[in-house]
Amino acid sequence: MPSLLALAVPAVLLLGLSACAQQGHTDGPDLADPGAGPGTWTEITGSPLSGRDDPVVANVAGELVVVGGYAGPGCPPGADCAYVQDDERDGAAYSFTTHTWHAIADAPEPVAGWTSPAVVGDRLYLLVEGALLSWDSSEDAWRERPVPGHARGRGLDLTVDGRRLILTSGSDEHGVLPDRTFDTRTGEWSELPPNPLAPSFDRTITATPAGLVLTADALDAGGNPVDPSLVHAAVLAPGATTWRELPLTGQLASGPWSWTGTRLVAPVLGGADGGEVDDYGRTIPFGGRLDPMSGAWSPLPPAPTEGTRAWPVQALAGARMVMAGWLYDDAAGTWTRLPRPAEAPEEPGPAIWAGPRLLVYGGGSWQGETYVRSTNAWMLSR
């Protein structure tokens, strides 16, 4: 979910760019600086859950909901650990109204770290191994539904499109699989029109008013990434039966994307020039901005250097998004460093936006040979 702290560039892309140079610009102001002013941190204590890595977090019916994750032994940085990944089923919710925690019913199946959450109305949907789980917040009850055969593996993602869910296959490397929709009202599955960008990898589908936007990196006839692997895109307009391909973009990372109301933004820091072996002759950025109506692509405004003294949080929603610990405001075109709150762990846990509030749950720090997980949350609000 890979750590939420990690740069959201797909692993296969990172392997291909391991020898490449990265671009960077000057650092921006701290959120804590006087005058920087988007908000202050508040620590939220009292979670009934044990410490764990990478639980699912979501904003459901006015509450911060935390489910599952991994509570086993920690693996020291640089170590090669072979622990059995016994994931948790329990969960809890924090009310933004009463400012209190309460336990919720256990999920019927283990919920692995970085499971993709989707929220429709007052229900939370989770795709776990072999099943689609839904939690009804009004009844505090889980329901388990079967999924199509190909959805029983990993590498799948859930996206919300109105009242339906989009189930996206992440890669065509082991065969082209159909992307599917799930109608949350009828409980029926159906297939989207055929994949227009096959074969490809790092596939994502994002819902916008212009339609579903598919982005991916191309594979050649031998199943290898095209180099440089610029992102391709296509749009499936509402009611359409075929995809409309867009012009090739000028970026390397196929998401994650945030819909700002006017365009898609992938606020991924850094770039690559191909290194000595595959010199591109220029630095190509990982991130960028895409207008799904016109197909116009544009680079991000001058961004900070990747990894420069920020608390590496990631959370995308609307025109304000945090990536690698930098808050990017697309309306203003500005970047602001996210400082670590006092007493917060060095490695933050997963984060979400809930309206104007940014919430970070848990995380951990190594204290000598002991890995200490936090059960607190931190909220940044105006």
Helices and strands as residue ranges (DSSP letters): H 11-16, E 40-44, E 56-60, E 63-67, E 91-95, E 101-104, E 117-120, E 123-128, E 131-136, E 141-145, G 149-152, E 156-161, E 164-169, E 180-183, E 189-191, E 200-208, E 211-218, E 231-236, E 244-245, E 258-259, E 264-266, E 271-272, E 284-285, E 288-290, E 297-298, E 315-317, E 320-323, E 326-329, E 334-337, E 347-348, E 351-354, E 357-361, E 363-367, E 370-373, E 377-381
